[in-house]
Amino acid sequence: MKETALSSQDTSLPDPRAAESAQIEATPQGAALAGALTVRSLPGILPQLEQLDDADLQLDLSALEQIDTAGAYALLRLRKRLGAQGHALSFTDVRPDHDALIARVAQSLPKPDAPEAPARDLMESFAWLGKKVVELGRFMGDLHGMLGLFLARLVTVIRRPSEFRLTALVHHCDQVGLKAVPIVALMGFLIGIVLAFQGSVQLRQFGAEIFVVDLIAISILRELGILLTAIIVAGRTASSYTAAIGSMKMREEIDAMRTLAIDPALALFVPRILALLIVLPILGMVASLTGLIGGALMSWIELGISPGMFVSRLLDDTSLDHVLVGFVKAPVFALIIGVIGCHAGMQVGGNAESLGSQTSSAVVRAIFMVIVVNALFSVFFAIMGI
Amino acid sequence: MAEPVIELRGIVNQFGSHRVHDNLDLDVHRGEVLGVVGGSGTGKSVLLRTIAGLRPPQGGSIRIFGQDALNCPESTRRAIDMRMGVMFQDGALFSSLTVRENVEVPLRNLGGLAAGMRRELADLKIAMSGLPYFAGDKYPSELSGGMRKRAGLARALALDPEIVFLDEPTAGLDPIGASAFDELIKALSDTLGLTVFLVTHDLDTLHATCDRIAVLAEKRVMYTGTMQDMLHIEHPWVHEYFHGPRARAAIETLERNA
């Protein structure tokens, strides 16, 4: 082994990974350490120290050029291990500065707390399950609380319009609505194309190509247009609401608002949720329209149904009920997305970690709830016969 | 006097057209605790970041451990960095890791140590920074400001660096916590032979820990010297700083305790 002397006065720079090393040699009295016993040389020397076993030992440290806290700890650890076997380890010819360091480390050795026994029995599993159920119940309660708060503040705003922040509302409408138009339009267009294409392949087998218009119109107007728009908006907007409100919460800006007698619900939640309520139906309409255009285009190319025929078939055969059924859901989805986004923002704690986890869970919850509520609507309309 | 471990010559730091440092010279000697003081905006933290390699200066030279730290291969700079530790103002702990895992990060980066030993060494550093054992299992967000600072110090000390940079170590601590931190710095620098570069506003810390004080003013290091030297400097800002009501209170406290 190459010995690299690295005294504390030496200012040459060795490669941090390899250059420092320590050697241990057997001597008549016991053993002698030489070199540098540091955190860098420790991986090399530690196996040899581990082999010292079952004997009283005198360790000669006179040739030791450098020692750091990690090295001192390794020596103390060796002494403790030998002590447990009933043997003594003594250090001889220690340089005074090394001695002081070893003493300092010995003095501040960590005192581990007794580890708690992790008992996981059946009762604990039940307790865990119960806790989760209660948490879920509390969470649903919180969401309703948030909805109630929004409605109450909405009433306040209606009674005292001067407190309403119109600028904020317009800003959020722009962020949530106008900027989402391209993606929503493109999505609707592509869905229309896919429906027409798949529908034409199937319906052609029966010679019922013309019904592709009904297929596209009903599925897009009734379900897909608004549902897919809501899912995109949930991904786009719920996350941005949570991130914006959450970062304000994290930096105590919300607390600052409260101390300045500004109501966070009035200033933050009302414009955001109201903006969603306004723009989500419009976005749904954009998606439905581009969906119909995409469907008409594909029907023309694939089945030779001219746009004129498409429109007349659409106007004659499709009942307005489908449109109403579709758009009655939009405000409900808007409320779900807005309330979940704002609520998750308020749950953010003091660190960036919780901001990230709340943002992603807000998106997941919002999308999930939108799909669940859409299914409930379908069942409801089916029972009502609409 | 011990040889200098950090030599700054003609450092220029500039933000746009605003010059923070102009032709700044400073030596830091081995084993000393150097306190850097200066009014707000005199670039104390910028100086710290410049030496720690976080911000290349627009001009001048930096020699650390006798090596040119600016125009050197990346491996040399890395080797220098591994011999220095930085404690940031609020600890700058990784928020997704527990305190123990935070301290283990540099050890893991070094490579070669078994997981068990790494954990024990991390526990040792946590204990040496004056934190209770259970703090190792906590996440940074669960700790108080003072404990976060100690955890930041534990991480800075993980590889037994020769130089530690402390950015406002006592800012935001209560007086008891602050003086405990002062004692910790003093004790660590005495027993571990640490060189400490300390940026502070706290006069008590200057009194209690610093061997030498460097005053930043007029874009350079105007004066260096011991606390006693500082008391006899005529420069209006320095005089105001070391003779103001807070300074007198700090001196009186020190004399009472002495």
Interface residues (C-beta under 8 A of the other chain):
Chain A: S8 Q9 T11 S12 L13 P14 D15 P16 R17 T38 V39 R40 L42 P43 G44 L46 D68 T69 A70 Y73 R77 D97 A100 L101 R104 V105 S108 L109 P110 K111 P112 D113 G349 G350 N351 A352 E353 S354
Chain B: E3 V5 F65 G66 Q67 S75 T76 R78 A79 I80 M82 R83 S95 S96 L107 L110 G111 G112 L113 A114 M117 E120 L121 D123 L124 K125 I126 A127 M128 Y133 F134 Y139 P140 S141 L157 L159 D160 E162 A187 T191 L192 G193
